[in-house]
Amino acid sequence: MRIEEDKRTPQQKAAVAAHFEWASPEALPELIQVANLEKESALLDAAIPRVVVSEATTPTETRVLGRGNWMDESGEIVQPAVPAFLGKLDTGNERATRLDLANWLISPRNPLTARVFVNRMWRQFFGIGLTKSLDDFGSQGEWPTHPELLDWLAAEFMHPEWQAQGTHPWDVRHLIRTIVTSATYRQSSLATPELEESDPDNRLLSRQTRFRVDAEVVRDVALSVSGLLEEKFGGPSARPYEPDGYLAAMNFPKREYSASHGEDLYRRGIYTFWQRSFLHPSLLTFDAPTREECTINRVNSNTPLQALVLLNDPIYVEAARVFAQNILKRGRSLAVKPTLSEQIDWAFLRAVDRPPTLAERRILSDLHAKSLAEFRQAPADAERLIHEGETPAPGDLKPADLAAMTMVARAILNMHETITRN
Amino acid sequence: MDQCQHCLDINRRTFLGRGIAGLGLLGLNALINPRLFAADASHGVINPLHHPAKAKRIIFLYQAGGPSHLETFDNKPKLREMNGKGMPESFTKGQQIAQLQGKTLTCFGPQHEFRRFGKSGQEMCELFTHMGGVADDICIVRSMWTEQINHDPAHTIMNTGSIIAGRPSMGSWVFYGLGAEAQDLPGFVVLLSQGRGGQMQPIAARQWSAGLLPSKFQGVKLNSIGDPVLYIQNPQGINAAIQRESITAINALNSAEYAAVKDPEIQTRIAQYEMAFKMQTSVPGLVDMSNEPKQVLEMYGAQPGDGSFASNCLLARRLAERGVRFIQLYHRDWDHHGGVKTGVALKAEEVDKPTAALIADLKQRGMLDDTLVIWGGEFGRTPMSQGGDGRDHHIKGFSFLLAGGGIKGGITYGSTDELGYAAEENPVSVHDFHATMLHLLGVDHKRLAVKFQGLDVRLTGISGDVVKDILV
C-alpha cells in the first residue's frame, strides 16, 4: 500500500483488490455487479464492427481524362483543390487533404455552406427556398428574395447568438427552432384575392405556404390518424404490402417480395425498404425519388395514380377500417352514446384539426347512409372489406356498421386537406 | 430559366394548366388554352410545334438483350465465307470488347439464310417471313452504333440519350413536349413480355422514368398479367356504386375546401379523382381483348391474357387508337451469348408474326401514316463467335427497323463493313435516331430542353443529326 496506485504492478493491484474483497464483504454485491457489467461491456465491445482506415503513403496520381476516356493517360496531372471560382484551400504549400477540405467547408470565412444549408431547411418549412435554386448559388441561380434574412440565418447557424443558451455552432436543432417559432412560420396559409394576385407564389412570405406533404408523410398521416402508426425508432427497413409481381422485371437474383408482418407493416414511410430502380409504387406515385440521382428538390405532382393509391392500396383501406373502429368505439361506454354527427365531427377534427362545416358533415353522413344501405344488402362485401389487412377485425362491431363507417373514414383520409400542409 | 420553371417547380398554375393536360382532360384544358384546337398545336410545352408533324405517336418494339444483326437484318456473305478463320486484327484492334476480352477471336458466319422480300427486294433473314411480308413498309437501318457495351447502361443511353441515370426517358420527353391525346389513359405506356429462351436480362424501371422531369411524365407500366395498372381495382368488398359514391363525396369535400381557400391545386385534385374513376373503367376495357374478332387475334397470334409479345402488340394498337402518345414494348430474351442459332429462331417465332401484324393492322386502319413503329434493341452482337455457337455484346454496328409515321418504306439505309463489325456507310448514332424521331413528331431536338444543374438537358445531349434520307 505504500507504493502509489499508478506505480503498482498488475500483481500488486490484484493483491490489493483481493484484500479489499476480503476486508469489505458488504461490497460484494456491487463487486459482482461490476464484474458482470465488465463482462457485458467486453462482449458489446467485441460486437462493434471496426472501420479499417488505410492511408496511402504516396498519393495516387490523378489526371484529367479527355472526354472521360479512362484509358487515356496523357492528360494533365492535377492536385486536390476546390474549383477555382470558389477560392483556394489554405494549405501553405502542402498537398491538400480531406481535412483541409472539411476545414474549408466550415471556415467562418466561407458563408456558402451555411447559406446553402439554411436555404434547404427553409424550403422544408415553406415549400420554397429563399432562393428557388437550391442547388445553384452561382450566377445562374436565382437571387434570394430576402438576402439579409438568408445571411442572418446562415450566420446564426454557424455561430448562434440569438437565444443561444444550450446551443452550439452548426446546431441544426437551433436553426429549426428559430424558424418554426418565428411569426412568419406561424402565419395562416389563407390568402386574400389581392394577395393571390400580387404574390401568387408567396415569395414575400406574408402568409404560410400550402403544399402536399412528401410521399413518406402521406403514408404517415393515414397511419397516424387511423391509430395504426407504429412509432418504433430505427432498425432494419420495413416491407409494406406491395402488389404481386412488381419486381418481375428484375433478375440476378430474381426478387421475391414478401411483406412484413405485425408492427413492421405500420411503420413510418421513411423505414420503407428501398428497392433501387423499383421503389415501392405508393411512394413513387407521390414523387419519392428513385435515388438514382441526387435529388435536392422533389417535384410535387398531382395525378390520377395518386387517387388510385389513396383509394385502393390495401394499407389505406386497412387504415380507414381501423380509423372507423376507433370512431365507433369511442364513447361507447357513455350513458349517452355519441351520435353519427358527433362521430363524424371527431373523425374530421382528428384528421385535419378543425371540425367539419355543416355542408361537410352532411356530405359524410350521406355517404354513411348510402354505404350502410349497400352493405346491409351485401353482408359478404362488408365482411371482405373489414378483413382487408392484417389487423384483426373486431368481433364486437356489426360488419355493415364498420364497413359503412370505413367509407366515411376513407373519404376523410382522401381529402386534399388531409395530405396538405396548410 | 423559364423553361426550367415549366417543369421543375411546384407552381400551381402550371399544374392547373399542364397537370391536367398531362393526362389529357382536353375539355378543361382547352378551356384554359383555346390554342389547343389549332392544327399545329400540341398539348405539351412545345406549342405550337416547331414544324408540321408526320407522326403523332410512337410504338417502340424494344428487343431487349441485344438482337444479333447477323441473324436478322444484316446479311454478311463474307463473314460466312470466313467462318472459323481468325478475325482480322485490323477490325478489332483497340476496340472495346465485353466477355471476349483476351480470347482468340474467330469469325462466325450468319447462322441462318437470308432472302429478298417484297417489291423492294429488302434482304432479311428467312426466319422473318411475316415481317418480310411488310418489307415494303419498312426501312431497315443497318448502321446503328452505340456507346455502351453492357445491358443496363446501353438501355439507359438508348432510352435517355445519356449513360447517367436520372435523365428523362424518350417517352417522357415526348409526353412532356407534346402532352397526351388520351382522355382517360396515361400519355406514356410501357408493356413487358418475356421470351421462352430464359435469357432474362433485367429491365430497370429507370428505363421509363421521367428522371428530372415531373413524375407525372413517367411511363406507366401496364401489367399484362394481373391488374393492368397498380391499384386499379376497387378494394375487396367495395363495389362500383360505393366507389362512385365515395369519389363523389371526396370531390364534394374538396370542392367545399376549394370554396373556402381557392387553391387551384384542389381543383386539379378533383379532376384527378374523376380521371382515376374513369381509368378504373377504361383500363380493364382496354386490356380485355375478348371483343377482338377471332381473325385479328389469329393475325397477331395473341391469346388474350397470356402476357406475350403478341398480345402486347395487339394491346399497343388498342393504346394507339385511344390516343396514347408513346407506347413502348419490351421483349426480353435476346442475349444470345450461346446458341444464337436456336435462340434467334425462337425469338423469330415470338416476334415475327405479331410485329408484321401490328404494321399491317395499323395500315389497314389508316393509322400507319401517323404512327412511327420502331423495332430494335440496345446493341448488336459480335461477328466473332463466343463459345463456338454464340455471340457477345457488340456496339459498333447493328440494325434497327422503322416503319410508318413519315418514314420511307422499302428502303435500306447505311451498312456495316463486309464482316458486319462496324457501321461504315451512313453511321447512325443513338442521338441521330432520337433527333430523327423527334423531327417526325414536329419537334426540333435542339429546342426540347430543360435547365438542370446549370445545363440545358436534352434527349440528344450536344449531338445528333436528323437522318433526312429515310424521310418521306
Interface residues (C-beta under 8 A of the other chain):
Chain A: G127 I128 K132 D135 D136 G138 Q140 E142 S189 L190 A191 P193 E196 P200 D201 R210 F211 R212 P243 D244 G245 Y246 A248 A249 M250 N251 F252 S277 F278 L279 P281 L284 T285 D287 T290 E292 E293 N297 V299 N300 S301 N302 T303 P304 L305 Q306 A307 L308 V309 L311 N312 D313 P314 V317 T357 A359 E360 I363 L364 D366 L367 K370 S371 E374 A378 A380 D381 A382 E383 R384 L385 I386 H387 E388 A403 M407 R410 A411 I412 N414 M415 H416 E417
Chain B: M1 C7 L8 D9 I10 N11 R12 R13 F15 G19 G22 L23 I164 A165 G166 L192 M200 Q201 P202 I203 A204 A205 R206 S209 G211 L212 P214 S215 K216 V220 N223 I225 G226 D227 V229 L230 Y231 I232 Q233 N234 P235 Q236 G237 I238 N239 A241 I242 Q243 E245 S246 I247 A249 I250 A252 L253 N254 A256 E257 V261 K262 D263 E265 I266 T268 R269 Q272 Y273 M275 A276 M279 Q280 Y330 R332 Q453 G454
